[in-house]
Amino acid sequence: MTYKPTEMGLALRSVLDALGQWGAQWLEIEPSHVDPAYVLWATLKLIDVDRIPAQTTVIRFELSDRPSDRYWLILRHPQPELCTRPSGYSEDIVCRTDSNTLVDLHLNRLTYPRRDPRQPP
């Protein structure tokens, strides 16, 4: 089942966005919020399944403050998933960061730098 907001619901979008920004500004980070599994699980819930490529895409996370922990986001249809063991798929992306940066990215306190597509990587 897919939720589709009504016209009345769509009219509230700016109000809800403003409340979300206010909440994110005043959110107090608790230790459980810095748990990478929690953050990646919450991030997984935000993925728009319709925008996942047809082929499976795998992202491995290496965290400098938790070197023994490994996480994989498996982006595939019909449902993406989070794994704590290798999936058997080849890895398309390796993300090297730390737990606090992962939280800041999830909360939009940090953003990824935009690259000019005309410039070489």
ZILIN-V317785 format. One record per backbone hydrogen bond with DSSP energy under -1.0 kcal/mol. NH is the residue of the N-H (numbers start at 1). CO is the residue of the C=O. E is the energy in kcal/mol with one decimal. If there is no record, write none. Layout:
[[NH;CO;E] [NH;CO;E]]
This chain:
[[10;6;-2.7] [11;7;-1.6] [12;9;-1.2] [13;10;-1.5] [16;12;-2.7] [17;13;-2.9] [18;14;-2.2] [19;15;-2.3] [20;16;-2.4] [21;17;-2.3] [22;18;-2.4] [23;19;-2.7] [24;20;-2.4] [25;21;-2.0] [26;22;-1.6] [33;30;-1.6] [34;31;-1.3] [35;32;-1.0] [39;35;-2.4] [40;36;-3.0] [41;37;-2.2] [42;38;-2.6] [43;39;-2.4] [44;40;-2.5] [45;41;-1.4] [46;43;-1.4] [47;44;-1.2] [49;47;-1.0] [51;48;-2.4] [52;49;-1.3] [57;75;-2.5] [59;73;-2.4] [60;93;-2.9] [61;71;-3.1] [62;95;-2.9] [64;97;-3.0] [66;63;-1.5] [69;66;-1.7] [71;61;-1.3] [72;83;-2.3] [73;59;-2.7] [74;81;-3.1] [75;57;-3.3] [81;74;-2.1] [83;72;-2.8] [92;58;-1.9] [93;58;-1.9] [95;60;-3.4] [97;62;-2.2] [102;98;-2.1] [103;99;-2.0] [104;100;-2.5] [105;101;-2.6] [106;102;-2.2] [107;103;-2.4] [108;105;-1.3] [109;104;-2.7] [110;104;-1.5] [119;116;-2.3]]
